[in-house]
Amino acid sequence: PGGGTPRGPSRSPRQESSAVVALAPPRLTALKVEGTAAEKMTLTALPQVLGKSPHSFQYQWYRRSVFGLEILAGASQPCYTLMRRDIGGTVCVRCSPVRDSDGLEGHTEERQGEGKME
């Protein structure tokens, strides 16, 4: 009889969903070291990364010798100039890609310079 609200199929408020897509960490596809293993010569780390996003790289140079692995203090750039103290050891670099958009660091790769420094 009178004045009620018409009943029909019930409708719920529009439900929206969103998905967060997590991007994979950046990955080096290659890390090459160029240069000559001789005092006062420069070794250069040449990383290549998968994908087109802008990337930065973190570097750390090391020396391997009969005494073990030694971090070369202050050697955190793509280039390292060999010094007398490197004689008898093998100089290597560790490199990690970092995606510029979110700072996410990828897997670290290690490569050594060509040949032992005599």
WOPECOR-V799593 format. One record per pair of residues at least 24 apart in sequence whose C-alpha atoms are under 10 Angstrom apart, sorted by sequence separation. I is the first residue (numbers start at 0). GAP is how many residues later the second one is. If there is no record, write none. Layout:
BEGIN
((I	GAP) (I	GAP))
END
This chain:
BEGIN
((25	24) (26	24) (61	24) (62	24) (63	24) (64	24) (65	24) (89	24) (90	24) (24	25) (25	25) (62	25) (63	25) (64	25) (89	25) (90	25) (62	26) (63	26) (64	26) (88	26) (89	26) (90	26) (25	27) (61	27) (62	27) (63	27) (88	27) (89	27) (25	28) (61	28) (62	28) (63	28) (87	28) (88	28) (89	28) (25	29) (27	29) (61	29) (62	29) (86	29) (87	29) (88	29) (60	30) (61	30) (62	30) (85	30) (86	30) (87	30) (46	31) (60	31) (61	31) (85	31) (86	31) (44	32) (45	32) (59	32) (60	32) (61	32) (84	32) (85	32) (43	33) (44	33) (45	33) (59	33) (60	33) (83	33) (43	34) (44	34) (58	34) (59	34) (60	34) (82	34) (83	34) (42	35) (43	35) (44	35) (58	35) (59	35) (81	35) (42	36) (43	36) (57	36) (58	36) (59	36) (41	37) (42	37) (43	37) (57	37) (58	37) (41	38) (42	38) (56	38) (57	38) (58	38) (40	39) (41	39) (42	39) (56	39) (57	39) (39	40) (40	40) (41	40) (55	40) (56	40) (57	40) (39	41) (40	41) (41	41) (54	41) (55	41) (56	41) (38	42) (39	42) (40	42) (54	42) (55	42) (56	42) (37	43) (38	43) (39	43) (53	43) (54	43) (55	43) (56	43) (34	44) (36	44) (37	44) (38	44) (39	44) (53	44) (54	44) (55	44) (32	45) (33	45) (34	45) (36	45) (37	45) (38	45) (53	45) (54	45) (32	46) (34	46) (35	46) (37	46) (38	46) (52	46) (53	46) (54	46) (34	47) (38	47) (44	47) (48	47) (49	47) (52	47) (53	47) (55	47) (57	47) (37	48) (38	48) (42	48) (44	48) (46	48) (48	48) (52	48) (54	48) (56	48) (61	48) (63	48) (36	49) (37	49) (42	49) (43	49) (44	49) (45	49) (46	49) (47	49) (48	49) (54	49) (55	49) (56	49) (58	49) (60	49) (62	49) (36	50) (42	50) (44	50) (46	50) (54	50) (57	50) (58	50) (59	50) (60	50) (61	50) (56	51) (58	51) (60	51) (64	51) (63	52) (36	53) (36	54) (48	57) (32	59) (32	60) (31	61) (30	62) (46	62) (30	63) (30	64) (30	65) (44	65) (44	66) (27	67) (44	67) (27	68) (44	68) (26	69) (27	69) (42	69) (43	69) (25	70) (26	70) (42	70) (25	71) (26	71) (42	71) (24	72) (25	72) (26	72) (24	73) (25	73) (24	74) (36	76) (25	77) (32	77) (35	77) (36	77) (37	77) (24	78) (25	78) (26	78) (27	78) (30	78) (31	78) (32	78) (33	78) (34	78) (35	78) (36	78) (37	78) (38	78) (24	79) (25	79) (26	79) (27	79) (29	79) (30	79) (31	79) (32	79) (33	79) (34	79) (35	79) (36	79) (37	79) (38	79) (23	80) (24	80) (25	80) (26	80) (27	80) (28	80) (30	80) (31	80) (32	80) (33	80) (36	80) (37	80) (22	81) (24	81) (25	81) (26	81) (27	81) (29	81) (30	81) (31	81) (32	81) (35	81) (36	81) (23	82) (24	82) (26	82) (31	82))
END
